[in-house]
Amino acid sequence: METIALSVTARAPRLDDRPLEKRIGLVVLATDHTTEADFTRLVASERIGVYVTRIPYANPVTPENLRAMQPSLNAAAALILPNEPLDAVVYSCTSASVVIGDKEIAAAIHAAKPEAAVVTPTAAAVKGLRVLGARRISVLTPYTIETSRSMADYFADLGFEIDRFTCLGLTDDREMARIAPEEIVAFAREAAAAESDALFISCTAVRAAGVLGKIEATIGKPVVSSNYATAWACLRLCGEEKARPELGRLMALPLGQWP
């Protein structure tokens, strides 16, 4: 067989500082079906890259199982483009953010990615609700009452008045991801109290971001969901200020100071 001649060019290629201008890291549950799809649709672009790692998690959704993820947060964040800076890191679990705590999550991620803004669904939802001017809220979660209790306390402790808090009673986040979009709209209609300023739909597994505009049109109020809020925060943190009101009212508004 004839030997094929190989050669190296005389000139090395010019390298850009980054393949994409901005970098967002996602730490998602091993069982998550929804966050990556939502961020691909809402956030990723020719200038914003979304880079994902998964964290060990086992159902059912209980405070104990949610808290068990905390020791893995640092290592998970460190796996996203090791030794390279990120602009933001999202820990994509709403109920665990309440159980573990926003500050504790930020500390664990900052130990691996000190330069990154840390975004949790709870902190992003609070920021979004405040930017929308909401003080009185209704809340819809797919969780049991046991898992939802600490979330009710979280929002109440931050000064929100909760008019109605509705739970669907599910214990498996894979089932939460399978709730049909038209069912999300129907349950949102039932969950929104007339006197509330806005509705918050919890859980990064729930596919609410894809029908959020439809829910707003149905109930006549602003709506914030977990993935929608973190996507909005990440876009603004990456300097993307384009208004996209067709995706929901919050997508037309600036972030302001974070967190």
N, C-alpha and C positions, 0 to 999 in steps of 0.2 A: 504494500500500500504506500502510495506516494505521501511523503511528509508535507504537510501544509504549513507554509511559512506564516508566522504570526509576528506582528510588530506593535510597538507602542508609539503613539503619536509624539512628535517633538514638543508639542505644546500641551500643557495640562489644561483641563476645562476650567472656566471661570465659575466660581460657586456663589450662589446667592446666600445671604445670611440665614434665610429660612426657606423651606419649600413653599410655605404659606405664611402670610404676614402675621396672623394671629393664631394662637393655639388654646383650645379648650380641652381639658381633661374631664372625662366622665368616670366616676367610680359607681358602677351599677351592681345590683345584686346578681348572684349567679342565676337566679330564676327569672330575671327581668326580661319581658318581651317587648316593652313599649318605649323606654327612654331613648334608645339608639335611633329608632324609627322617627320619633318626634324631633330629635335634634338634627337628624339628616334633613328632614323637611323644613324645619324652622330656622336652623342656625348655620349649618355647613354651607360654604360658598367658595368661590375662587380665592377669597382672601382669608377665610376663617376655616381652620381645620378642627375637626372633632376627633379626639383620640380616647379610646375606651379601654378600661380594665374592669374585671369582675371580681367581686368579693364573695367569699363563702357565706352561704345563707341557707337555712333549712326551715321550711314551713312546719307548724302553723305560725301565723302572725300573732305573736304574743309579746308582751314587754320583755320577757326573759330572752326569747330568741332574737329580738331586735337588738337588745343590749349586747348580745354575744358577738356582734360584728365589730364593736369598738376596737379590740386589739389588732384587727386586721387592716384598719384604715391607713396607717402609716405606710405599711408595705405595699398596699394596693396603689396608693398615690405615687410611690417611688417607682413603680413599674411603668408608668406612663412616660415615654421618652426619657429614659434614665439619664440623669445629669444634664438635662436640657430644661430651660425655663418654660413655664406655662403662664398664660395670661390669666386663666381662671381654672379652678377645679370644682366640679359639682359632685357632691355626695348625693346620689339620687335615691333617697328613701325618706319619705316624709315622716312616717310614724317613728322610725329610728332616730331621726333628727330631734324629735321631741323627747324621746326616752334618753338618748345619750346626751343631748344638749348641743346647741349651735356652737358655743365657745369651745367645748371639748372636741368637737369634730374639726373645727378650724385649727386648733392646736396640733392635733394629730397629723393633719394634712400639711400644715406649715412646716412641720419637722422634716418633711420630705421635699416640699416645694415652697420654700419660704417667700418667694417672690409673687406667688399666685394669689389672686383674690379667691377666697373660698365661698362657695355658694351652696346653701342648703335650700331645699324646697320650702321649709318653714320660714326662714329669713327672707327669701325672695317673695313669698306670698304676703308676708307682713309688709314688706316694702311696697309691693304692688298695690295692696289694699289702701295703704296710706297715700300713695301717689294719686289714687283714684278718689281720695277724699272720703273713704268709707270708715265709719265709726261703728255702726250697727251692722252685723253680718249674720248670714245664715251659713251653715256648714253641712256639707254632704261628704261622708266617708264610706268606704266599702267595708270597714272594719267592724268588729264586735264592740259592744259598749265598753268592755274592759280595756281594749286597746285605744278606744277613742277618748276615754276619760281624761288622760293626760294631755291630749290635744285641746280639749275644751278648756282645761286649766291654762294651757300655754297662751292661747289667744286672750282669755279673760285677764290673765296677769299682765298682758301688754296693753290693756286698756280698751279692748274691743268689747262691745256689748253683743252677746250672742242671742239672737231672737229665736232661732230654731237650729237644732243640731240633730241631723238624721244619719243613722247608721244602717248599712245593708246587711251586716252580720256575717260577712265572709271571713274565712280564716286562712285561705290559700291565695297568695298573690298571683298565681297562675290563673286562677278562676277570676280574679279581679281584672286581669288583662283581657279576659274573654267576655266581659260585659259588653253587649252589643251597643254600638253608638246610639241607636235610637232609644235604647233603654236608658242610657246616660242622660239624654235630653228629657225623657219622661220623668225620671227620678229628680232631676234638677228642678223641673217645673214644680214638683211636689215639695221639694226641700226649701225653696225660696220663700221666705216670709214676706208679706206685703210691706211691712215696716222696715225691712233691712235695706241698707244702702248697696250691698253687694253680696254675691254668693261665692264661697270658696269651696272647690271640689278637691278633696285630698286624695293622695296616693299617686305615685309615679307610674304604677302599673295601669291605672285607669286611662282609657283612651279619650279623655275629655278634651285635650288640646285640639283634636281634629274636628270637633263639633262645637267649639266654644263660641264662635260667632253665631251659630244657630241657636245656642242656648240663650245668649244675650238677646237675640231678636225675640225669642219665645217669652222670656220673663221680663224684658224691659229694664234690666239692671246690668251693671258690670259684673263680669264673672272672672275669677282667677282660679286656675288649676295648678297643680304642682309642677308639671313639666312646662306648662305655658309660662309660669312665673320664672322658673330657672332659665328658660330659653330667652325670655325678655331681658333678664338681668345680664346674661352672658353676652348677648348682642350689644347691649349698651356699654358694658365693660370693655368690649373690643372696638368701641368707637362707631358702631353701626347705629345711626340715629334715624334711619329711614322710617317714616310712619307707614304702618301696614294695618290700618283700621279694619280691613276685611277679615283679619285674624282675631279681632277682638279689640276692645277699647284701649286696653293697656298698651298694646303694640303701637299706639300713636303717641305715647307719652315718654318723656325722658326719665332716666333713672335717678339723677341727682347723685348725692354722695352715697357711697357704699362702704360699710353695710348700713 
